[in-house]
Amino acid sequence: MTFFKKPKKLITEAKVEHDIQKGLNNKSTVVQNLNLDELLTKVKEPFSATEDLVTQEVELPSDTSRIALLYIESIVDKQLVQSMILDPLFTTGKEITFESFKKMASIDLKQETDFNQVPKFLLQSNTLVFTEDTTCFYTVSTPVKTQRDITEPDNESIVRGAHDGFVENLSTNLALVRKKLRSSKLTIKYLLLGQESHMKLALLYVDQIANPELVKEVEKRVKSIEADAVYAPGNVEESIEDKPFSFFPQILNTERPDRVAANLMEGRVALLYDTSPTAHIMPVNFFTFYQSVDDYNKRWHISSFFRFIRIMGFFIALGLPAIYISIVSFHYEVIPFDLILLIKSSLEDIPYPPLVEALLMELTIEFIREASIRLPARIGSTIAIVGGLVIGDAVVKAGLVSNLMIIVVAVTAIAAYIVPSNEMSAAVRILRFPFMVAAATLGFLGIVFGFLLLLFHLCRLYTFGSPYFAPIAPLNVKDLKDTFLRAPFWKQDTRPQDLNTQKPDNRNHTRKWDKS
């Protein structure tokens, strides 16, 4: 088996950059014989149909020469343009020239000579400065600040630890990661996706720890994405994961900078996106989705208990409805005699088989969940009350569902939602429906076949060359210390072997003082 799966088509970064600049026809636009007005007309051609492109001409006080400012007003802060460019021109004195203007400390002018890059700079919230010298131009970063405050992610809240999370600004998110991981080895590479959307993302890894082959493979897969527009991190995730038809998530989604920093130090690679608070971490295994930041902020005994509860929740959410159907339909002899009478009295008035009963209630739970998400927060609580009390009580009194089925569905829903990852929780909720059908067809034998097929799939699944079900398959006893249970911090002195990191030892020798 090869270490990495070869992508179907790979394009070079030069072609991406060329396609981004397709508004200008050739690679070296001829500007030597153009004056300032002709140059402005030429560089504005790709934006000829838009009305938010602003051209502002200014005459320098000293020599009556002209400069022209070019920017897109919808993504540029005009106050920054005024304070960083215009005000210094008219407050410094009448002897100012453009050469002295460039040396002013209050402005960061970057000289560029490739006029094919003009559309890219404009779309990155830059203000472009053109002079009578038409062989070059200058860029000033003047982005409009529309980001929200840094808050804790609603879907990854914790009891102890940092309560900050990513926002919709790439620079802010990178600063949050840098704050958590103050290392010169933290490497960041910028990439652009979408020939029209130009979505910017950052590839992060820790040099001398992450496997270089892993970094190359992630970068290669990302660069191989060809599309007019890439809008969301989900588009990238679907394009680079190994098995897109598998129900199990193969890339970890998170909005927490501490989680990104911890996984980077283990030798993984992360992708951060502009305009999105979501970060992708790869490669990951099955047990990564059952780890929480809270696990590492509590004592290891307590963390291990809750980790074990989550793993048990996987089996309960997946198999409890199927076990109920198989017992009621085929294997009632496994139930104690006194309990059989109670179950019989609860089921004798139900007009359809247990499979239909279970499907009806499970789908109702999913309807209520979707409704509570889509509706406003004030109405969502009302939906929960209506679904939990009114519908649940009404269907039992109407004889459509048994009391025992209500208990099974409630326990299953709770077990499915204790998973820290929304993607894994959704996978478990979907997979329980095939298990219910298998139980209604073959009873316990169908459940056993279902779990065997699931185990075969997990053992055969690889993500970026790393086994998905590690350290169970292949078995690695040393890496079991952070799977079903969490070993003490001083015992976790090695990085996961399935990542093939350059530095397997993470030097967690924190109890050297203890001579006992």
C-alpha positions as CSV (number, residue, x, y, z in Angstrom):
1,M,0.0,0.0,0.0
2,T,1.4,3.4,-0.9
3,F,1.8,5.9,1.8
4,F,-0.2,8.6,0.1
5,K,-3.0,8.5,-2.5
6,K,-2.1,10.4,-5.7
7,P,-4.6,13.2,-6.6
8,K,-6.3,13.0,-10.0
9,K,-5.0,16.3,-11.2
10,L,-2.3,18.7,-9.9
11,I,-1.8,22.3,-11.0
12,T,1.1,24.5,-10.3
13,E,1.0,27.6,-8.2
14,A,2.1,29.6,-11.3
15,K,-1.0,28.5,-13.2
16,V,-3.2,29.5,-10.2
17,E,-1.6,32.9,-10.0
18,H,-2.0,33.3,-13.8
19,D,-5.7,32.4,-13.7
20,I,-6.3,34.7,-10.8
21,Q,-5.0,37.6,-13.0
22,K,-6.9,36.6,-16.1
23,G,-8.4,40.1,-16.2
24,L,-5.1,41.3,-17.6
25,N,-4.4,39.4,-20.8
26,N,-0.7,38.7,-20.9
27,K,1.9,38.2,-18.2
28,S,3.9,41.3,-18.8
29,T,1.6,44.2,-19.5
30,V,3.4,46.8,-21.6
31,V,3.3,50.1,-19.6
32,Q,6.6,51.8,-20.6
33,N,5.0,54.2,-23.1
34,L,1.8,54.9,-21.0
35,N,1.2,58.1,-19.1
36,L,-0.7,58.0,-15.7
37,D,-4.2,58.4,-17.2
38,E,-3.6,55.7,-19.8
39,L,-2.2,53.4,-17.1
40,L,-5.2,53.9,-14.8
41,T,-7.5,53.1,-17.7
42,K,-5.5,49.9,-18.4
43,V,-5.4,48.6,-14.8
44,K,-9.1,49.3,-14.2
45,E,-10.3,47.2,-17.2
46,P,-11.0,44.0,-15.0
47,F,-13.3,46.1,-12.8
48,S,-15.0,48.0,-15.6
49,A,-18.5,46.7,-14.7
50,T,-18.3,47.5,-10.9
51,E,-19.2,50.8,-9.3
52,D,-17.4,50.5,-6.0
53,L,-13.9,51.0,-7.5
54,V,-12.8,54.4,-6.5
55,T,-10.1,56.5,-8.3
56,Q,-8.8,59.5,-6.4
57,E,-6.2,61.9,-7.9
58,V,-4.0,64.2,-5.8
59,E,-1.5,66.8,-6.8
60,L,1.7,67.0,-4.7
61,P,2.2,70.5,-3.2
62,S,5.9,70.7,-4.1
63,D,6.2,69.9,-7.8
64,T,2.6,69.8,-9.0
65,S,3.1,66.2,-10.0
66,R,0.1,63.8,-9.6
67,I,-0.5,60.6,-7.7
68,A,-3.6,58.5,-8.0
69,L,-5.2,56.3,-5.4
70,L,-7.1,53.2,-6.5
71,Y,-9.2,51.1,-4.1
72,I,-12.5,49.2,-3.7
73,E,-14.5,51.3,-1.2
74,S,-16.7,48.4,0.0
75,I,-13.7,46.5,1.5
76,V,-11.4,49.4,2.4
77,D,-11.5,51.7,5.5
78,K,-11.7,55.2,4.1
79,Q,-10.5,56.6,7.4
80,L,-7.3,54.7,7.1
81,V,-6.9,56.0,3.6
82,Q,-7.3,59.5,4.9
83,S,-5.0,59.1,7.9
84,M,-2.3,57.0,6.4
85,I,-2.0,58.6,2.9
86,L,-3.9,61.8,2.4
87,D,-3.3,63.6,5.7
88,P,0.5,63.2,5.6
89,L,0.6,64.7,2.1
90,F,-1.0,68.0,3.3
91,T,0.2,68.3,6.8
92,T,3.9,67.7,6.4
93,G,4.6,70.9,4.5
94,K,4.8,72.2,1.0
95,E,8.3,70.9,0.4
96,I,7.2,67.3,0.4
97,T,7.9,65.2,-2.6
98,F,6.9,61.6,-3.2
99,E,10.4,60.4,-2.3
100,S,10.2,62.0,1.2
101,F,6.6,60.8,1.4
102,K,7.7,57.1,1.0
103,K,10.1,57.5,3.9
104,M,7.5,58.6,6.4
105,A,7.2,56.3,9.4
106,S,3.4,56.5,9.5
107,I,2.9,54.6,6.3
108,D,4.0,51.2,5.0
109,L,4.4,51.5,1.2
110,K,5.3,48.4,-0.7
111,Q,6.6,48.8,-4.2
112,E,5.4,46.5,-6.9
113,T,6.2,46.2,-10.6
114,D,3.9,43.4,-11.8
115,F,0.8,45.1,-13.0
116,N,-0.9,41.8,-13.5
117,Q,-1.2,41.6,-9.7
118,V,-3.3,44.8,-9.5
119,P,-6.7,42.9,-9.2
120,K,-5.3,40.6,-6.5
121,F,-4.0,43.5,-4.4
122,L,-7.3,45.4,-4.8
123,L,-9.4,42.4,-3.7
124,Q,-7.1,42.0,-0.6
125,S,-8.3,45.4,0.7
126,N,-5.2,47.3,-0.4
127,T,-5.1,50.9,-1.6
128,L,-2.9,51.2,-4.6
129,V,-0.8,54.4,-5.2
130,F,0.2,55.2,-8.8
131,T,2.7,58.0,-9.7
132,E,4.0,59.6,-12.9
133,D,6.6,56.8,-12.9
134,T,4.4,54.2,-14.7
135,T,7.0,51.4,-14.3
136,C,5.8,50.6,-10.7
137,F,3.1,51.2,-8.2
138,Y,2.7,51.0,-4.4
139,T,0.4,49.2,-2.1
140,V,-0.9,50.1,1.3
141,S,-3.0,47.7,3.5
142,T,-6.2,49.5,4.5
143,P,-8.8,46.8,5.3
144,V,-12.1,47.6,6.8
145,K,-12.6,46.1,10.3
146,T,-15.8,44.2,10.4
147,Q,-14.9,41.2,12.6
148,R,-16.7,40.3,15.7
149,D,-15.3,40.1,19.2
150,I,-13.3,37.0,20.3
151,T,-15.6,34.7,22.2
152,E,-15.8,31.1,23.2
153,P,-17.2,28.8,20.4
154,D,-20.8,27.8,21.3
155,N,-20.3,24.3,20.1
156,E,-17.0,23.7,22.0
157,S,-17.6,25.2,25.3
158,I,-15.6,24.0,28.3
159,V,-15.6,24.2,32.1
160,R,-11.9,25.0,32.7
161,G,-9.4,26.5,30.4
162,A,-9.2,29.4,27.9
163,H,-12.5,30.8,26.7
164,D,-11.4,32.3,23.4
165,G,-12.1,31.1,19.9
166,F,-11.5,31.9,16.2
167,V,-13.3,34.6,14.3
168,E,-13.8,35.4,10.7
169,N,-10.4,37.1,10.2
170,L,-7.4,35.1,9.3
171,S,-4.8,37.4,10.8
172,T,-6.6,37.4,14.1
173,N,-6.8,33.6,14.1
174,L,-3.1,33.3,13.3
175,A,-2.3,35.7,16.2
176,L,-4.4,33.5,18.5
177,V,-2.4,30.4,17.5
178,R,0.9,32.3,17.8
179,K,-0.1,33.4,21.3
180,K,-0.7,29.8,22.3
181,L,2.4,28.5,20.5
182,R,5.3,30.9,20.9
183,S,7.8,29.0,18.8
184,S,10.0,30.1,15.9
185,K,9.4,26.6,14.3
186,L,5.7,27.3,13.8
187,T,5.6,27.6,10.0
188,I,2.8,29.3,8.0
189,K,2.2,29.1,4.3
190,Y,-0.5,31.1,2.5
191,L,-2.5,29.7,-0.3
192,L,-5.3,31.0,-2.6
193,L,-8.3,28.9,-3.7
194,G,-10.9,29.7,-6.4
195,Q,-10.1,31.4,-9.7
196,E,-12.8,34.0,-9.0
197,S,-13.4,33.9,-5.2
198,H,-9.6,34.0,-4.2
199,M,-10.3,32.5,-0.8
200,K,-7.1,32.9,1.3
201,L,-6.1,30.1,3.7
202,A,-3.0,29.4,5.8
203,L,-1.3,26.0,6.2
204,L,0.3,25.6,9.6
205,Y,2.8,23.1,10.9
206,V,5.7,22.9,13.3
207,D,9.0,22.5,11.5
208,Q,11.3,19.7,12.7
209,I,8.3,17.9,14.2
210,A,5.7,17.4,11.5
211,N,6.4,14.8,8.8
212,P,7.7,16.6,5.7
213,E,5.9,14.1,3.5
214,L,2.6,14.9,5.3
215,V,3.1,18.6,4.8
216,K,3.8,18.1,1.1
217,E,0.8,15.9,0.6
218,V,-1.6,18.3,2.3
219,E,-0.2,21.2,0.3
220,K,-0.5,19.2,-2.9
221,R,-4.1,18.2,-2.3
222,V,-5.1,21.8,-1.5
223,K,-3.3,23.2,-4.6
224,S,-5.0,20.6,-6.8
225,I,-8.5,22.1,-6.1
226,E,-9.8,23.7,-9.3
227,A,-12.9,25.7,-9.0
228,D,-14.2,29.1,-10.0
229,A,-15.3,29.7,-6.4
230,V,-14.4,28.0,-3.1
231,Y,-16.7,29.5,-0.4
232,A,-16.4,27.4,2.7
233,P,-14.0,25.2,4.6
234,G,-16.4,22.3,3.9
235,N,-15.6,22.6,0.2
236,V,-12.0,22.1,1.0
237,E,-12.6,19.2,3.4
238,E,-14.7,17.3,0.8
239,S,-11.9,17.9,-1.8
240,I,-8.9,16.6,0.1
241,E,-10.3,13.8,2.4
242,D,-9.3,10.2,1.4
243,K,-12.7,8.6,1.4
244,P,-15.5,11.1,0.7
245,F,-18.2,8.4,0.8
246,S,-17.4,7.3,4.3
247,F,-19.8,8.4,7.0
248,F,-16.9,9.0,9.4
249,P,-15.2,12.4,9.4
250,Q,-11.6,12.2,8.5
251,I,-10.6,15.8,9.2
252,L,-11.1,17.4,12.6
253,N,-13.1,20.7,12.7
254,T,-12.5,23.1,15.6
255,E,-12.8,26.7,16.4
256,R,-10.4,26.6,19.4
257,P,-6.8,28.0,19.1
258,D,-5.6,25.9,22.1
259,R,-6.8,22.7,20.3
260,V,-5.0,23.7,17.1
261,A,-1.8,24.5,19.0
262,A,-1.9,21.1,20.9
263,N,-2.4,19.1,17.7
264,L,0.4,21.0,15.9
265,M,2.8,20.1,18.6
266,E,1.8,16.4,18.2
267,G,3.0,16.7,14.5
268,R,-0.3,17.4,12.7
269,V,-1.1,20.0,10.1
270,A,-3.8,22.6,10.3
271,L,-5.6,24.8,7.8
272,L,-7.0,28.2,8.8
273,Y,-9.4,30.1,6.5
274,D,-10.1,33.8,6.0
275,T,-13.8,34.7,6.5
276,S,-14.4,31.6,8.6
277,P,-13.7,30.6,12.2
278,T,-13.3,27.0,11.3
279,A,-9.9,25.3,11.4
280,H,-9.1,21.9,9.9
281,I,-6.6,19.5,11.6
282,M,-5.2,16.4,9.8
283,P,-4.5,13.6,10.0
284,V,-6.7,12.4,12.9
285,N,-7.9,9.0,14.1
286,F,-11.2,7.8,15.4
287,F,-10.4,8.6,19.1
288,T,-9.4,12.2,18.4
289,F,-13.1,13.0,18.0
290,Y,-13.8,11.8,21.5
291,Q,-11.1,14.0,23.1
292,S,-12.1,17.3,24.7
293,V,-10.0,20.3,25.8
294,D,-11.6,19.7,29.2
295,D,-9.8,16.4,29.4
296,Y,-6.4,18.1,29.8
297,N,-7.6,20.7,32.3
298,K,-8.8,18.2,34.9
299,R,-7.0,15.5,36.9
300,W,-6.4,12.4,34.9
301,H,-8.7,10.2,36.9
302,I,-11.7,12.4,36.2
303,S,-10.8,12.9,32.6
304,S,-10.4,9.2,32.1
305,F,-13.9,8.6,33.5
306,F,-15.5,11.0,31.2
307,R,-13.5,9.8,28.2
308,F,-14.8,6.3,28.9
309,I,-18.3,7.6,29.2
310,R,-18.0,9.2,25.7
311,I,-16.8,5.9,24.2
312,M,-19.6,4.0,25.8
313,G,-22.0,6.6,24.4
314,F,-20.8,5.6,20.9
315,F,-22.0,2.0,21.4
316,I,-25.2,3.1,23.1
317,A,-26.2,5.6,20.5
318,L,-25.4,3.1,17.7
319,G,-26.8,-0.1,19.2
320,L,-29.5,0.5,21.8
321,P,-32.4,1.0,19.4
322,A,-31.2,-2.0,17.4
323,I,-31.0,-4.1,20.6
324,Y,-34.5,-3.1,21.6
325,I,-35.9,-4.1,18.2
326,S,-34.1,-7.4,18.2
327,I,-35.2,-8.4,21.7
328,V,-38.8,-7.4,21.2
329,S,-39.0,-9.1,17.7
330,F,-36.9,-12.2,18.1
331,H,-35.0,-12.7,21.4
332,Y,-37.6,-12.1,24.1
333,E,-36.2,-15.1,26.0
334,V,-33.2,-13.0,27.2
335,I,-35.6,-10.8,29.2
336,P,-36.4,-11.8,32.8
337,F,-39.9,-13.2,33.2
338,D,-41.2,-10.4,35.4
339,L,-40.0,-7.8,32.9
340,I,-41.6,-9.6,30.0
341,L,-45.1,-9.0,31.4
342,L,-44.4,-5.3,31.7
343,I,-43.0,-5.1,28.1
344,K,-46.0,-7.1,26.8
345,S,-48.5,-4.8,28.4
346,S,-46.7,-1.8,26.9
347,L,-46.6,-3.3,23.4
348,E,-49.9,-5.1,23.1
349,D,-51.8,-2.0,21.8
350,I,-49.1,-0.8,19.3
351,P,-50.5,-1.3,15.8
352,Y,-47.2,-1.8,13.9
353,P,-43.9,-3.6,14.3
354,P,-41.1,-2.4,16.5
355,L,-39.0,-1.2,13.5
356,V,-41.7,1.2,12.4
357,E,-42.1,2.4,16.0
358,A,-38.4,3.0,16.4
359,L,-38.1,4.8,13.1
360,L,-41.0,7.0,13.9
361,M,-39.5,8.2,17.1
362,E,-36.0,8.6,15.9
363,L,-37.1,10.7,12.9
364,T,-39.2,12.8,15.2
365,I,-36.1,13.5,17.4
366,E,-34.2,14.5,14.3
367,F,-37.1,16.8,13.2
368,I,-37.1,18.5,16.6
369,R,-33.3,18.9,16.5
370,E,-33.3,20.5,13.1
371,A,-36.2,22.8,14.0
372,S,-34.5,24.0,17.2
373,I,-31.4,24.9,15.2
374,R,-33.1,26.8,12.4
375,L,-35.6,28.7,14.5
376,P,-34.5,31.8,16.6
377,A,-33.2,31.1,20.1
378,R,-36.4,32.4,21.8
379,I,-38.6,30.0,19.8
380,G,-36.2,27.1,19.9
381,S,-36.8,26.5,23.6
382,T,-40.5,26.3,22.9
383,I,-39.9,23.7,20.2
384,A,-38.0,21.6,22.7
385,I,-40.8,21.8,25.2
386,V,-43.4,20.9,22.6
387,G,-41.4,18.0,21.3
388,G,-40.3,16.6,24.6
389,L,-43.5,16.9,26.6
390,V,-46.5,17.4,24.3
391,I,-45.6,15.1,21.5
392,G,-43.9,12.5,23.7
393,D,-46.8,12.3,26.1
394,A,-49.4,12.4,23.3
395,V,-48.0,9.6,21.3
396,V,-47.9,7.3,24.3
397,K,-51.5,8.1,25.3
398,A,-52.7,7.6,21.7
399,G,-51.1,4.1,21.7
400,L,-48.8,4.9,18.8
401,V,-45.5,4.3,20.8
402,S,-44.7,2.3,23.9
403,N,-43.4,3.8,27.1
404,L,-40.2,1.7,26.7
405,M,-39.6,3.1,23.3
406,I,-39.7,6.7,24.6
407,I,-37.0,5.7,27.2
408,V,-34.8,4.0,24.5
409,V,-35.0,7.1,22.2
410,A,-34.3,9.5,25.0
411,V,-31.2,7.6,26.2
412,T,-30.0,7.2,22.5
413,A,-30.3,10.9,21.9
414,I,-28.4,11.8,25.0
415,A,-25.6,9.3,24.2
416,A,-25.3,10.7,20.6
417,Y,-24.9,14.3,21.8
418,I,-22.2,13.7,24.4
419,V,-19.6,13.4,21.5
420,P,-17.4,16.6,21.5
421,S,-17.4,16.6,17.6
422,N,-20.6,17.5,15.7
423,E,-19.4,15.6,12.7
424,M,-18.9,12.4,14.6
425,S,-22.2,12.8,16.4
426,A,-24.0,13.2,13.0
427,A,-22.2,10.1,11.7
428,V,-23.4,8.0,14.7
429,R,-27.0,9.3,14.4
430,I,-27.1,8.3,10.7
431,L,-25.5,4.9,11.2
432,R,-28.0,3.7,13.8
433,F,-30.7,3.5,11.1
434,P,-28.9,0.6,9.2
435,F,-28.4,-1.1,12.5
436,M,-32.1,-0.9,13.2
437,V,-33.0,-2.4,9.9
438,A,-30.4,-5.2,10.4
439,A,-31.8,-6.0,13.9
440,A,-35.4,-6.1,12.5
441,T,-34.2,-8.5,9.8
442,L,-31.8,-10.9,11.6
443,G,-32.0,-10.0,15.3
444,F,-28.8,-10.2,17.3
445,L,-27.1,-11.8,14.3
446,G,-27.8,-8.7,12.2
447,I,-26.3,-6.5,14.9
448,V,-23.2,-8.6,15.1
449,F,-22.8,-8.5,11.3
450,G,-23.3,-4.7,11.4
451,F,-20.6,-4.2,14.0
452,L,-18.2,-6.5,12.1
453,L,-18.7,-4.5,8.8
454,L,-18.2,-1.3,10.8
455,L,-15.0,-2.6,12.3
456,F,-13.7,-3.8,8.9
457,H,-14.4,-0.3,7.5
458,L,-12.6,1.5,10.4
459,C,-9.6,-0.8,10.1
460,R,-9.3,-0.2,6.3
461,L,-9.8,3.5,6.5
462,Y,-6.7,5.7,6.1
463,T,-6.4,9.5,6.3
464,F,-3.4,11.2,4.8
465,G,-1.5,7.9,5.1
466,S,-2.3,7.5,8.8
467,P,-4.5,4.6,9.9
468,Y,-7.9,5.9,11.1
469,F,-8.4,3.3,13.8
470,A,-4.9,3.7,15.3
471,P,-3.7,2.7,17.9
472,I,-6.2,-0.3,17.8
473,A,-5.5,-1.3,14.2
474,P,-2.6,-1.6,13.9
475,L,-2.2,-2.2,17.6
476,N,0.2,0.1,19.4
477,V,0.1,-0.3,23.2
478,K,2.2,2.8,23.9
479,D,-0.3,5.0,22.1
480,L,-3.3,3.6,24.1
481,K,-2.5,6.1,26.9
482,D,-4.7,8.7,25.3
483,T,-7.6,6.8,23.7
484,F,-10.2,5.0,26.0
485,L,-8.6,6.6,29.0
486,R,-6.2,9.5,29.5
487,A,-2.9,8.7,31.2
488,P,-1.2,11.3,33.5
489,F,0.6,14.2,31.7
490,W,4.0,12.9,32.7
491,K,3.3,9.5,31.2
492,Q,2.5,11.0,27.8
493,D,6.2,11.4,26.8
494,T,5.9,10.3,23.2
495,R,4.0,11.6,20.1
496,P,1.6,9.3,18.3
497,Q,3.6,6.8,16.2
498,D,1.1,6.7,13.4
499,L,2.0,10.3,12.5
500,N,5.7,9.4,11.8
501,T,6.9,12.6,13.2
502,Q,10.6,13.8,13.0
503,K,10.8,14.0,16.8
504,P,8.9,11.1,18.5
505,D,9.8,12.2,22.0
506,N,7.9,15.2,23.3
507,R,10.1,15.5,26.4
508,N,7.3,15.5,29.0
509,H,9.6,14.8,31.9
510,T,7.7,16.9,34.4
511,R,8.2,14.8,37.6
512,K,12.0,14.6,37.7
513,W,11.9,15.9,41.3
514,D,10.0,12.8,42.4
515,K,12.7,10.2,43.4
516,S,10.2,7.7,44.8
